[in-house]
Amino acid sequence: MGIVLVTVWLMTALALHNHYRLMFGDSFSHINFAFTLSTVDVTRPVFYGLLIALVRWLHSLWVVLFAQSLLVALVLNIFFDLEKKNR
């Protein structure tokens, strides 16, 4: 579990350093969908917007950042554990 927490910290360190300024062209569409639950851009999948809507507590996107980092760290941990068992 310690390696997962270190991985989460490493993945969020850049965003913490930049004060969460890492945005992409479609970020607004996903964020807007998560806060209004109305489709703005039909070319974007709704799943990421739903994930944001589920984990955005107190109308903060920082929780989303930590949740994403935790999910990625857990998936990587599972992947490397399975890879280690197969060798």
Buried (B, 14 or more C-beta within 10 A) or exposed (E): EEEBEEBBEEBBEEBEEEEBEEEEEEEEBBBBBBBEEEEEEEEBEBEBBBBBBEBBEEEEBBBBBBBBBBEBBBEBBEEEEEEEEEE
